[in-house]
């Protein structure tokens, strides 16, 4: 299989919160398996429809004196699997405190 990703993915297990609407609002939580600036694979027991638009929030851990924060994206579900799904979207700047 030929690699089609244009940016490097990093194996990171980060807590992820997702929400989407398909007639009614859904939310689920899980953990990332890998992450890049343009997407992630999320391990989740909830089934998210293929091609759904989701709001995703990744929780970044505290590091020394730097408090934990979140990064968010509006993302598109590009692939479903048995244990999770892949999303594609541009993760924005983290919500850093002033």
TORDRENVEX-645792 format. One record per residue (C-alpha): residue number from 1; x negated, z, y. Coordinates in Angstrom, 3 decimals. Layout:
# TORDRENVEX-645792
<sero: NUM&x: X&z: Z&y: Y> .
...
# end
This chain:
# TORDRENVEX-645792
<sero: 1&x: 0.000&z: 0.000&y: 0.000> .
<sero: 2&x: -1.373&z: -1.009&y: 3.390> .
<sero: 3&x: -1.581&z: 1.674&y: 6.085> .
<sero: 4&x: 0.678&z: 0.711&y: 9.008> .
<sero: 5&x: 0.167&z: 3.729&y: 11.233> .
<sero: 6&x: -1.511&z: 3.042&y: 14.552> .
<sero: 7&x: -2.460&z: 6.662&y: 15.307> .
<sero: 8&x: -4.139&z: 9.320&y: 13.205> .
<sero: 9&x: -1.932&z: 11.814&y: 11.374> .
<sero: 10&x: -3.031&z: 15.405&y: 10.904> .
<sero: 11&x: -1.990&z: 17.588&y: 7.974> .
<sero: 12&x: -0.268&z: 20.429&y: 9.779> .
<sero: 13&x: 2.433&z: 22.780&y: 8.606> .
<sero: 14&x: 4.372&z: 23.607&y: 11.773> .
<sero: 15&x: 7.879&z: 25.048&y: 12.013> .
<sero: 16&x: 10.304&z: 22.298&y: 13.070> .
<sero: 17&x: 13.848&z: 22.506&y: 14.440> .
<sero: 18&x: 16.025&z: 19.392&y: 14.418> .
<sero: 19&x: 19.480&z: 18.461&y: 15.637> .
<sero: 20&x: 21.553&z: 15.288&y: 15.530> .
<sero: 21&x: 25.133&z: 14.117&y: 15.920> .
<sero: 22&x: 27.037&z: 11.853&y: 13.533> .
<sero: 23&x: 30.572&z: 12.713&y: 14.504> .
<sero: 24&x: 29.687&z: 16.405&y: 14.500> .
<sero: 25&x: 26.568&z: 18.310&y: 15.517> .
<sero: 26&x: 24.049&z: 19.205&y: 12.803> .
<sero: 27&x: 20.977&z: 21.408&y: 12.954> .
<sero: 28&x: 18.304&z: 22.169&y: 10.397> .
<sero: 29&x: 14.900&z: 23.733&y: 10.171> .
<sero: 30&x: 11.862&z: 22.900&y: 8.114> .
<sero: 31&x: 8.119&z: 22.464&y: 8.282> .
<sero: 32&x: 5.965&z: 19.463&y: 9.036> .
<sero: 33&x: 3.749&z: 18.026&y: 6.334> .
<sero: 34&x: 1.811&z: 15.906&y: 8.794> .
<sero: 35&x: 1.993&z: 15.167&y: 12.512> .
<sero: 36&x: 0.728&z: 12.565&y: 14.972> .
<sero: 37&x: 1.385&z: 11.886&y: 18.649> .
<sero: 38&x: 4.010&z: 9.358&y: 17.553> .
<sero: 39&x: 5.745&z: 10.984&y: 14.603> .
<sero: 40&x: 5.887&z: 13.485&y: 11.785> .
<sero: 41&x: 6.995&z: 13.989&y: 8.215> .
<sero: 42&x: 9.368&z: 16.964&y: 7.970> .
<sero: 43&x: 9.938&z: 18.922&y: 4.770> .
<sero: 44&x: 13.587&z: 19.945&y: 4.835> .
<sero: 45&x: 16.336&z: 20.572&y: 2.280> .
<sero: 46&x: 18.968&z: 19.110&y: 4.633> .
<sero: 47&x: 19.698&z: 15.403&y: 4.259> .
<sero: 48&x: 19.316&z: 13.558&y: 7.557> .
<sero: 49&x: 20.809&z: 10.046&y: 7.670> .
<sero: 50&x: 18.410&z: 7.096&y: 7.797> .
<sero: 51&x: 18.170&z: 5.595&y: 11.286> .
<sero: 52&x: 19.613&z: 8.746&y: 12.877> .
<sero: 53&x: 18.367&z: 9.766&y: 16.305> .
<sero: 54&x: 17.256&z: 13.401&y: 16.214> .
<sero: 55&x: 16.005&z: 15.931&y: 18.716> .
<sero: 56&x: 12.944&z: 17.563&y: 17.175> .
<sero: 57&x: 11.069&z: 20.623&y: 18.374> .
<sero: 58&x: 7.722&z: 21.643&y: 16.871> .
<sero: 59&x: 6.603&z: 25.236&y: 17.344> .
<sero: 60&x: 2.887&z: 25.515&y: 18.089> .
<sero: 61&x: 1.204&z: 28.817&y: 17.209> .
<sero: 62&x: -0.488&z: 31.318&y: 19.478> .
<sero: 63&x: -4.244&z: 30.835&y: 19.724> .
<sero: 64&x: -6.309&z: 33.669&y: 21.117> .
<sero: 65&x: -5.157&z: 34.251&y: 24.704> .
<sero: 66&x: -2.978&z: 31.108&y: 24.724> .
<sero: 67&x: 0.673&z: 31.854&y: 23.885> .
<sero: 68&x: 2.601&z: 29.719&y: 21.408> .
<sero: 69&x: 4.639&z: 26.856&y: 22.793> .
<sero: 70&x: 6.788&z: 23.919&y: 21.720> .
<sero: 71&x: 6.600&z: 20.145&y: 21.875> .
<sero: 72&x: 9.768&z: 18.088&y: 21.793> .
<sero: 73&x: 10.762&z: 14.511&y: 21.121> .
<sero: 74&x: 13.771&z: 12.318&y: 20.682> .
<sero: 75&x: 12.925&z: 10.648&y: 17.396> .
<sero: 76&x: 14.248&z: 8.060&y: 14.978> .
<sero: 77&x: 14.455&z: 8.776&y: 11.219> .
<sero: 78&x: 12.482&z: 5.903&y: 9.712> .
<sero: 79&x: 12.275&z: 6.996&y: 6.073> .
<sero: 80&x: 13.995&z: 9.466&y: 3.764> .
<sero: 81&x: 12.403&z: 11.000&y: 0.693> .
<sero: 82&x: 13.304&z: 13.551&y: -1.967> .
<sero: 83&x: 11.692&z: 16.415&y: -0.084> .
<sero: 84&x: 12.069&z: 15.390&y: 3.543> .
<sero: 85&x: 11.972&z: 12.529&y: 6.010> .
<sero: 86&x: 9.714&z: 10.713&y: 8.447> .
<sero: 87&x: 10.509&z: 10.513&y: 12.153> .
<sero: 88&x: 9.024&z: 8.268&y: 14.793> .
<sero: 89&x: 9.048&z: 9.320&y: 18.428> .
<sero: 90&x: 6.728&z: 10.147&y: 21.297> .
<sero: 91&x: 5.995&z: 13.862&y: 21.451> .
<sero: 92&x: 5.818&z: 14.983&y: 25.078> .
<sero: 93&x: 3.786&z: 17.548&y: 26.877> .
<sero: 94&x: 4.295&z: 21.075&y: 25.584> .
<sero: 95&x: 6.398&z: 23.411&y: 27.683> .
<sero: 96&x: 3.485&z: 25.475&y: 28.989> .
<sero: 97&x: 4.073&z: 28.545&y: 31.100> .
<sero: 98&x: 2.889&z: 28.370&y: 34.737> .
# end
